[in-house]
């Protein structure tokens, strides 16, 4: 049995191979974090034996640098152990004392496996890694979206302080549709009544019409806000809205278009949502992680069952 200790890093990994008896058969050598580096490592290990079952690969869960190598090894059918760096800390001090190099670190990792005094870290399925990463960044996404909303409101308070009185929320669907096309009072007052009415009717599903357009134009003409010098304020408003709508909604919608759309509630709340997003599922993070993988298959099964029932009724 050969134990392959790998000290992972961003660009290069240090590899040491020992036997189950503790004999070093491959002194520390460096491979790059690329396909070429991976193939070079496997070529060198192949000189020891061609049996995959005779190798145990071990590495520390150092930041995110281990993930690419771990995924490739698992894909190729190798046994891989991920160690928490805390587990190797004590043995590292015993081996290294005053000196510390990547080669010695990889040897320490291999020795931890040889002694058997370790607990392998739990690594989620590959299909769950991306949703897990999204959940971890939930607070960051919420803060970013909230910050963009605050900046948009701050600019509106300068150029068009009366705008918030026109709708229930500045970030409701209709308010955003108008603001995206006409971001300042000057542009609203000069907007054609027919085009503004069309925007209102389309975004509000017919709730608002020409009467609302006239109200908005009248309020824009008498606005107490500052002038939009050189179009700076209107540009900033449009940029912020573009970040809010395009970046968050479209990217997340493309990723979770099959119904698991709770991430929208993380960042957008009352922002404009695509039509299929309205029946959003309110899921906790743990439920989200459990359901995301089988959901697409389950949805396909339901569709097929429905089609069979429909065919039966027609017959």
C-alpha positions as CSV (number, residue, x, y, z in Angstrom):
1,X,0.0,0.0,0.0
2,X,1.3,3.4,-1.0
3,X,0.3,6.6,0.8
4,X,0.5,9.8,-1.3
5,X,0.8,12.9,0.9
6,X,0.0,16.1,-1.0
7,X,0.6,19.6,0.3
8,X,-1.7,21.7,-1.9
9,X,-1.2,25.3,-2.9
10,X,-2.6,27.8,-5.4
11,X,-0.3,27.1,-8.3
12,X,1.9,24.1,-7.3
13,X,1.5,21.0,-5.1
14,X,4.2,19.1,-3.3
15,X,3.9,15.3,-3.4
16,X,5.6,12.7,-1.2
17,X,4.9,8.9,-1.4
18,X,5.6,6.5,1.5
19,X,4.7,2.8,2.1
20,X,2.5,1.5,4.9
21,X,5.7,0.7,6.7
22,X,6.9,4.3,6.6
23,X,9.5,4.0,3.9
24,X,9.8,7.0,1.6
25,X,9.7,5.7,-2.0
26,X,9.2,9.1,-3.7
27,X,10.9,12.1,-2.1
28,X,9.0,15.3,-2.4
29,X,8.5,16.5,-5.9
30,X,6.5,19.5,-7.2
31,X,3.6,19.4,-9.8
32,X,1.7,22.3,-11.1
33,X,-2.1,22.7,-10.5
34,X,-2.9,21.9,-14.1
35,X,-3.7,18.8,-16.2
36,X,-0.1,18.6,-17.2
37,X,1.0,18.5,-13.6
38,X,-1.7,15.9,-12.7
39,X,-0.6,13.7,-15.6
40,X,3.1,14.0,-14.5
41,X,2.2,12.9,-11.0
42,X,0.2,9.9,-12.2
43,X,3.0,8.9,-14.6
44,X,5.4,8.9,-11.7
45,X,3.1,6.9,-9.5
46,X,2.4,4.5,-12.3
47,X,6.1,3.4,-12.0
48,X,5.3,2.0,-8.5
49,X,2.2,0.1,-9.5
50,X,-0.7,0.3,-11.9
51,X,-3.3,-0.8,-9.3
52,X,-5.5,2.1,-8.1
53,X,-6.5,0.2,-5.0
54,X,-2.8,0.3,-3.8
55,X,-2.9,4.1,-3.4
56,X,-4.3,6.4,-0.8
57,X,-4.2,10.1,-1.5
58,X,-4.3,12.5,1.4
59,X,-4.3,16.3,1.5
60,X,-5.4,19.1,3.8
61,X,-8.5,21.1,3.2
62,X,-6.5,24.3,2.7
63,X,-8.8,27.1,1.6
64,X,-10.3,26.0,-1.8
65,X,-7.0,24.9,-3.4
66,X,-7.6,21.2,-2.7
67,X,-11.0,21.0,-4.5
68,X,-9.8,20.8,-8.2
69,X,-7.3,18.0,-7.4
70,X,-9.7,16.2,-5.1
71,X,-12.4,16.2,-7.8
72,X,-10.1,14.9,-10.5
73,X,-8.8,12.1,-8.3
74,X,-12.3,11.0,-7.3
75,X,-13.4,11.1,-10.9
76,X,-10.5,8.8,-11.8
77,X,-11.6,6.3,-9.1
78,X,-8.9,6.9,-6.5
79,X,-9.3,6.8,-2.8
80,X,-8.8,10.3,-1.3
81,X,-8.8,11.4,2.3
82,X,-9.3,15.1,3.2
83,X,-7.8,16.2,6.5
84,X,-8.5,19.1,8.7
85,X,-5.2,21.1,9.1
86,X,-5.7,20.9,12.9
87,X,-5.2,17.1,12.7
88,X,-1.7,17.5,11.2
89,X,-0.6,20.4,13.4
90,X,0.7,18.3,16.3
91,X,2.6,15.8,14.1
92,X,4.0,18.7,12.0
93,X,5.6,20.2,15.1
94,X,7.1,16.9,16.1
95,X,8.7,16.3,12.6
96,X,9.7,19.9,11.7
97,X,10.7,21.6,14.9
98,X,12.7,24.6,13.5
99,X,12.4,23.9,9.8
100,X,9.3,23.9,7.6
101,X,9.1,23.2,3.9
102,X,6.4,22.0,1.5
103,X,8.1,18.7,1.0
104,X,8.1,18.0,4.8
105,X,4.5,19.1,5.0
106,X,3.5,16.5,2.4
107,X,5.5,13.9,4.3
108,X,3.6,14.8,7.5
109,X,0.3,14.4,5.8
110,X,1.3,11.0,4.6
111,X,2.4,10.0,8.1
112,X,-0.9,11.0,9.6
113,X,-2.6,8.5,7.3
114,X,-0.1,5.8,8.0
115,X,-0.6,6.0,11.8
116,X,-4.4,5.9,11.3
117,X,-5.1,8.5,13.9
118,X,-7.3,10.8,11.8
119,X,-10.9,11.6,11.0
120,X,-11.6,12.3,7.3
121,X,-13.4,15.5,6.6
122,X,-16.9,15.1,5.2
123,X,-16.9,16.3,1.5
124,X,-20.3,16.9,-0.1
125,X,-21.4,15.4,-3.4
126,X,-20.0,17.2,-6.4
127,X,-23.5,18.3,-7.5
128,X,-24.0,19.9,-4.1
129,X,-20.8,21.9,-4.0
130,X,-22.2,24.8,-6.1
131,X,-25.5,25.2,-4.2
132,X,-23.5,25.0,-1.0
133,X,-21.2,27.8,-2.1
134,X,-24.3,29.9,-3.0
135,X,-25.8,29.3,0.4
136,X,-22.5,30.3,2.1
137,X,-22.5,33.5,0.2
138,X,-26.1,34.3,0.9
139,X,-25.2,37.1,3.4
140,X,-22.8,38.6,0.9
141,X,-25.4,38.7,-1.8
142,X,-28.0,40.2,0.5
143,X,-25.6,42.9,1.7
144,X,-24.6,43.7,-1.9
145,X,-28.2,44.0,-3.1
146,X,-29.2,46.1,-0.1
147,X,-26.3,48.4,-0.6
148,X,-27.3,48.9,-4.2
149,X,-30.8,49.7,-3.1
150,X,-29.6,52.2,-0.6
151,X,-27.4,54.0,-3.2
152,X,-30.3,54.1,-5.6
153,X,-32.6,55.6,-3.0
154,X,-29.9,58.1,-2.0
155,X,-29.7,59.4,-5.5
156,X,-33.4,59.5,-6.0
157,X,-33.7,61.6,-2.8
158,X,-31.5,64.2,-4.5
159,X,-33.0,64.3,-8.0
160,X,-36.6,63.2,-7.5
161,X,-37.6,63.1,-3.8
162,X,-41.3,62.8,-4.7
163,X,-40.9,59.6,-6.6
164,X,-41.4,57.3,-3.6
165,X,-44.9,58.7,-3.1
166,X,-46.0,57.4,-6.6
167,X,-45.8,53.6,-5.7
168,X,-46.0,51.3,-2.7
169,X,-42.2,50.7,-3.1
170,X,-39.5,52.2,-5.2
171,X,-38.4,48.7,-6.0
172,X,-41.8,47.2,-7.0
173,X,-42.1,46.0,-10.6
174,X,-43.9,49.0,-12.0
175,X,-41.7,51.6,-10.3
176,X,-38.5,49.9,-11.5
177,X,-39.8,49.7,-15.1
178,X,-40.5,53.4,-15.1
179,X,-37.3,54.3,-13.4
180,X,-35.2,52.2,-15.7
181,X,-36.5,54.0,-18.8
182,X,-36.9,57.5,-17.3
183,X,-34.5,57.8,-14.3
184,X,-34.9,61.6,-13.7
185,X,-37.8,64.1,-13.5
186,X,-36.5,65.9,-16.6
187,X,-36.8,62.7,-18.7
188,X,-40.2,61.9,-17.2
189,X,-41.6,65.4,-17.9
190,X,-40.4,65.2,-21.5
191,X,-41.6,61.6,-22.0
192,X,-44.4,61.0,-24.6
193,X,-47.6,60.2,-22.8
194,X,-48.4,57.2,-25.0
195,X,-45.0,55.5,-24.4
196,X,-45.1,56.1,-20.6
197,X,-48.7,54.7,-20.5
198,X,-47.5,51.7,-22.4
199,X,-44.7,51.1,-19.9
200,X,-47.1,51.4,-17.0
201,X,-49.7,49.1,-18.4
202,X,-47.3,46.4,-19.4
203,X,-45.4,46.4,-16.1
204,X,-48.5,46.6,-13.9
205,X,-50.6,44.1,-15.9
206,X,-53.1,46.8,-16.8
207,X,-53.5,48.1,-13.3
208,X,-52.1,51.6,-14.2
209,X,-52.9,53.5,-17.3
210,X,-53.0,57.0,-18.8
211,X,-54.2,58.5,-15.5
212,X,-51.1,57.3,-13.7
213,X,-48.9,58.5,-16.5
214,X,-50.4,62.0,-16.3
215,X,-49.9,62.0,-12.5
216,X,-46.2,61.0,-12.8
217,X,-45.5,63.7,-15.5
218,X,-47.2,66.4,-13.4
219,X,-45.2,65.4,-10.3
220,X,-42.0,65.4,-12.4
221,X,-42.6,68.9,-13.7
222,X,-42.8,70.3,-10.2
223,X,-40.1,68.2,-8.6
224,X,-38.0,69.9,-5.9
225,X,-34.9,67.8,-6.7
226,X,-31.6,69.0,-8.0
227,X,-30.8,69.1,-11.7
228,X,-29.2,66.1,-13.4
229,X,-25.9,67.8,-14.2
230,X,-24.2,66.2,-17.3
231,X,-26.5,63.2,-16.9
232,X,-24.4,61.8,-13.9
233,X,-27.4,61.0,-11.7
234,X,-29.4,59.2,-14.4
235,X,-26.4,57.2,-15.4
236,X,-25.7,56.1,-11.8
237,X,-29.4,55.1,-11.3
238,X,-29.4,53.0,-14.5
239,X,-26.1,51.4,-13.6
240,X,-27.3,50.4,-10.1
241,X,-30.6,49.1,-11.5
242,X,-28.7,47.1,-14.1
243,X,-26.6,45.5,-11.4
244,X,-29.6,44.7,-9.3
245,X,-31.8,43.3,-12.1
246,X,-29.3,41.8,-14.6
247,X,-26.6,40.5,-12.4
248,X,-28.6,39.0,-9.6
249,X,-31.8,37.9,-11.2
250,X,-30.8,36.7,-14.6
251,X,-27.7,34.9,-13.4
252,X,-29.6,33.2,-10.5
253,X,-32.6,32.5,-12.7
254,X,-30.4,30.7,-15.3
255,X,-29.0,28.6,-12.6
256,X,-32.3,27.7,-10.8
257,X,-34.8,27.9,-13.6
258,X,-36.4,24.6,-12.7
259,X,-38.2,25.9,-9.6
260,X,-35.8,26.1,-6.8
261,X,-35.9,29.8,-6.8
262,X,-35.5,30.6,-3.1
263,X,-32.1,32.4,-3.9
264,X,-34.2,35.2,-5.4
265,X,-35.7,35.9,-2.0
266,X,-32.2,36.1,-0.7
267,X,-31.3,39.1,-2.8
268,X,-34.3,40.6,-4.5
269,X,-37.3,40.4,-2.2
270,X,-39.7,42.8,-4.0
271,X,-37.5,43.3,-7.1
272,X,-38.8,42.4,-10.6
273,X,-39.0,38.7,-11.0
274,X,-39.5,36.6,-14.2
275,X,-43.0,35.3,-14.5
276,X,-42.0,31.8,-13.6
277,X,-40.4,33.0,-10.4
278,X,-43.6,34.1,-8.7
279,X,-44.4,30.7,-7.1
280,X,-41.0,30.8,-5.4
281,X,-40.3,28.0,-3.0
282,X,-39.4,29.1,0.5
283,X,-36.8,26.6,1.6
284,X,-34.3,26.6,4.4
285,X,-30.7,26.0,3.5
286,X,-30.7,22.4,4.5
287,X,-33.9,21.6,2.6
288,X,-32.4,23.5,-0.4
289,X,-29.3,21.3,-0.3
290,X,-31.3,18.1,0.0
291,X,-33.7,18.8,-2.8
292,X,-31.6,20.6,-5.4
293,X,-30.1,17.3,-6.8
294,X,-33.1,15.1,-7.4
295,X,-35.5,18.0,-8.3
296,X,-34.9,18.0,-12.0
297,X,-35.4,14.3,-12.3
298,X,-38.5,14.4,-10.2
299,X,-39.9,17.1,-12.3
300,X,-39.4,15.1,-15.5
301,X,-41.1,12.1,-13.9
302,X,-44.1,14.1,-12.9
303,X,-44.4,15.4,-16.5
304,X,-44.3,12.0,-18.0
305,X,-46.9,10.7,-15.5
306,X,-49.2,13.6,-16.4
307,X,-48.8,12.9,-20.1
308,X,-49.7,9.2,-19.6
309,X,-52.9,10.2,-17.6
310,X,-53.8,12.7,-20.3
311,X,-53.4,10.1,-23.0
312,X,-55.6,7.7,-21.0
313,X,-58.4,10.2,-20.7
314,X,-58.2,10.9,-24.5
315,X,-58.5,7.2,-25.3
